[in-house]
Amino acid sequence: MTCLLETMGELLRYPDEHYAFLLDEAVRLSQDECRAALERLREQTSVLCLSELQGLYTRTFDLNPLCSLEVGWHLYGEDYARGSFLAYMRSVLAAHGVTERGELADHLAHVLPAIAHMPAAGADELRQGAALPAVRKMLKVFERQANPYGDLLRALAILLEMPVSKPEEEPSHV
């Protein structure tokens, strides 16, 4: 699940020439309904050139506040509590080696790898209390419109509905 969360985070960044490779990797790492949604996304986006995919991304996520990829916006709107959430996310990213790259700390492209690298309890809290509710709010927009990115968010919702499981830490031999 760790690699899939990281790959999904990359798929939620502005598309570049590596997008098709990342999508293939996400399909390979996924299962069942999650895989089916990602395969639909791959099928729908395979006919688009990079500039068309970038335009679709911009129209979907950057120009539509209801589909903002910033988790804190969906949870708190313009309330001051969002600032606290951003500060929390910045500390989580730093603690788990996730580098902020061009987006705010609460962007799903950062939140997903953070969940992947956090201990299970903290990861599940961030997954259930923040990421999943934000994705569910975003998915409501796609009930009324056909958009390939709806399948990406559907796959992400399926993935986020699963509890984070981490391998048990090895016992110390000291």
C-alpha positions in Angstrom: 0.0 0.0 0.0 2.9 2.3 0.7 4.1 2.4 -2.9 0.6 2.8 -4.3 -0.1 5.7 -2.0 3.1 7.4 -3.1 2.3 6.7 -6.8 -1.2 8.0 -6.4 0.2 11.2 -4.8 2.4 11.6 -7.9 -0.6 11.1 -10.2 -2.3 14.0 -8.4 0.5 16.4 -9.4 0.4 18.5 -12.6 1.0 15.9 -15.4 4.3 15.6 -17.1 5.9 13.2 -19.5 6.1 10.5 -16.8 2.3 10.4 -16.2 1.6 7.3 -18.3 4.4 5.4 -16.6 3.1 6.4 -13.2 -0.4 5.4 -14.2 0.8 2.0 -15.4 2.7 1.6 -12.1 -0.4 2.4 -10.1 -2.5 -0.1 -12.1 0.2 -2.7 -11.4 0.2 -2.1 -7.7 -3.6 -1.9 -7.3 -6.2 -4.6 -7.0 -9.9 -5.2 -7.7 -12.1 -2.1 -7.8 -9.2 0.3 -7.4 -7.4 -1.3 -10.3 -10.6 -1.2 -12.5 -11.0 2.6 -11.8 -7.3 3.2 -12.7 -7.6 1.1 -15.8 -10.6 3.3 -16.9 -8.5 6.4 -16.2 -5.7 4.9 -18.3 -8.0 4.1 -21.2 -9.6 7.6 -21.2 -6.3 9.5 -20.9 -4.4 7.4 -23.4 -6.0 9.3 -26.2 -4.9 12.7 -24.9 -1.6 14.3 -25.7 0.3 15.8 -22.8 -1.0 19.3 -23.3 -4.6 18.1 -23.4 -4.1 16.1 -20.2 -2.5 19.2 -18.6 -5.4 21.3 -19.7 -7.9 18.8 -18.2 -5.9 18.8 -14.9 -6.0 22.6 -14.7 -9.7 22.8 -15.5 -10.5 19.9 -13.0 -8.4 20.8 -10.0 -7.0 24.3 -10.3 -10.0 26.2 -11.7 -12.7 24.4 -9.7 -12.5 25.1 -5.9 -14.8 22.2 -5.3 -12.0 19.9 -6.6 -9.1 21.6 -4.9 -6.5 19.0 -4.0 -5.8 20.8 -0.8 -7.3 18.7 2.0 -7.4 21.5 4.6 -9.6 23.6 2.3 -12.2 20.8 2.2 -12.1 20.3 5.9 -11.9 24.0 7.1 -12.5 26.2 4.1 -11.1 29.7 4.8 -11.3 29.2 8.6 -8.2 29.9 10.7 -8.2 26.2 11.6 -6.8 25.5 8.2 -3.7 27.3 9.2 -3.3 24.9 12.1 -3.8 22.0 9.8 -1.2 23.3 7.4 1.3 23.7 10.3 0.5 20.2 11.4 1.0 18.8 7.9 4.3 20.7 7.6 5.6 19.0 10.7 4.3 15.6 9.6 6.0 16.0 6.2 9.3 17.0 7.9 9.1 14.2 10.4 8.6 11.5 7.7 10.9 12.8 5.0 8.3 14.0 2.6 9.5 17.0 0.7 7.1 19.8 -0.2 7.4 20.4 -3.9 5.5 23.4 -5.2 2.2 22.8 -3.4 1.0 23.6 0.1 1.6 21.0 2.8 -2.0 19.9 2.8 -2.1 19.0 -1.0 -3.0 15.4 -1.6 0.3 14.9 -3.4 2.0 15.4 0.0 -0.7 13.9 2.3 -0.6 10.5 0.5 3.1 9.9 0.9 2.9 11.1 4.5 0.3 8.5 5.2 2.5 5.9 3.5 5.4 6.7 5.8 3.7 7.4 9.1 3.2 4.8 11.8 -0.1 2.9 11.4 -2.0 4.8 14.1 -1.1 8.3 12.9 -1.6 7.2 9.3 -5.0 5.9 9.9 -6.0 9.1 11.7 -4.8 11.2 8.9 -6.4 8.9 6.3 -9.8 8.7 8.0 -10.0 12.1 9.5 -8.7 14.2 6.7 -7.8 12.6 3.3 -10.8 10.4 2.9 -13.4 13.0 3.8 -11.8 15.5 1.4 -11.8 13.0 -1.4 -15.4 12.1 -0.8 -16.4 15.8 -1.0 -14.5 16.1 -4.3 -16.2 13.0 -5.7 -19.6 14.6 -5.4 -18.6 16.9 -8.3 -17.9 13.9 -10.5 -21.5 12.6 -9.9 -22.7 15.3 -12.3 -19.9 15.2 -15.0 -17.8 12.8 -17.0 -14.1 13.4 -16.3 -11.3 10.9 -16.3 -10.0 12.3 -13.1 -13.1 11.1 -11.4 -11.8 7.6 -11.8 -8.5 8.6 -10.2 -10.4 10.0 -7.2 -12.7 6.9 -7.1 -9.6 4.7 -7.0 -8.1 6.9 -4.3 -11.3 6.7 -2.2 -11.2 2.9 -2.5 -7.6 2.8 -1.4 -8.2 5.3 1.5 -11.1 3.2 2.8 -8.7 0.4 3.6 -6.9 0.6 7.0 -3.2 1.3 6.8 -1.3 -1.8 7.7 2.4 -1.6 8.5 4.8 -4.6 9.0 5.5 -5.1 12.6 8.7 -3.5 13.7 11.5 -6.0 14.2 12.3 -6.6 17.9 15.5 -5.1 19.1 18.4 -7.4 19.6 20.1 -5.1 22.1 
